[in-house]
Amino acid sequence: MQLFRFANPDFLYLLLLLPVIAVLWALRTAWRKKALQKLGNTILLRQLMPEYSASRSVIKLVLRLMALASVIIMLARPQFGSRLEEVRRQGVEVIIALDVSNSMLAEDIQPDRLTRAKQALSRLIDNLENDKIGLIVFAGDAYTQIPITTDYISAKMFLSTIGPDMIPKQGTAIGAAIDLGMRSFTPGEDKSKAMIIITDGENHEDDPVAKAEEASKAGIVIHTIGIGSSQGVPVPFFTGGRRDYLKDNDGNTVITRLDEEILKKIAINAGGTYVRASSSNLGLDEIFGEIRQMKKQELESKMYTEYNDQFQIFAVFALVFLLTDFIIMDRKNRRLANIKLFKVRL
């Protein structure tokens, strides 16, 4: 099954110009006809203008409209894609839960915790081949940002849009992220499932250790990456172009600290590994090295190859229509009119 699309579909709105041009031409033709009728008898005027051809002007208009339509379609870049294929691969399903709370803006990891995590995830996605990946973002609540997929291009695109402002409720609900991750994997007991949680570990919402034990019973391995310093740093933000630091309701500067203990407990209870991140190494490569040791499963996915431009044929159509319009004269050719190939001889 061939797939068709336009790379620049907005240009197709220009096709609305074609009926407008046709109506304007019809109005102009009607106005000229009335003007000629005022000059005298229509039959007599035709005899005075034997070379005039009303049909040729219609033909030339149609050719020009078709040429314009071809140019518009060419600009819209019609493309054909390859066939939809079912591809079976051997890999592991991995869901990454990324903390996007305000504390992830702290700069103890350069340039800041969240940006450093996104950079490392982007490089990780570039190196994926057969594994399925999903992305969950969480703060006070947890949301699915990317359902589990092998569409790595879309994954990187959505990753670039992640920020603290996408979740209105602040906090660090690690347990909610684990619960959502458990429900996000492809159903099946024989599946190899792993989850990576990237956070500063300041849990204020629930009991993530209990959720980790529940996930382990469901056959899900959870790895954790602690990002930040245990000494504590303020959380910067900008207001009115001026740099300031986040404050609590009493006006005190909020200090965010990495809670390694809770992240270690989550990893231990879910059969995973805890890694302490740094500015130079987030720890994803180390964890993915362990994930690749897991039993590979047969993953079924659907994918398209790249679309190919097919605008060239419409460029040829436009050229042919314009050349034909150029060849056809506005008036009848006297010499050609005298040639009668099918003249009946009595």
ABEGO torsion letter per residue (X at the ends): XBBBBBABAAAAAAAAAAAAAAAAAAAAAAAAAAAAAAAEBAAAAAAABAABBAAAAAAAAAAAAAAAAAAAAAAAGBBBBBBBBBBBBBBBBBBBBBBABAAAABAABOABAAAAAAAAAAAAAAABAABBBBBBBBBABBBBABBBBABAAAAAAAAAABBAAABABBEBBAAAAAAAAAAABBBEAABBBBBBBBBAGBBAABBAAAAAAAAAAAGBBBBBBBBEBAAEBBBBBBBGGBBBBBBBAAGBBBBBBBBAAAAAAAAAAAGBBBBBBBAABAGAAAAAAAAAABBBBBBBBBBBBBBBBAAAAAAAAAAAAAAAAAABBABBBAAAAABBAABBBX
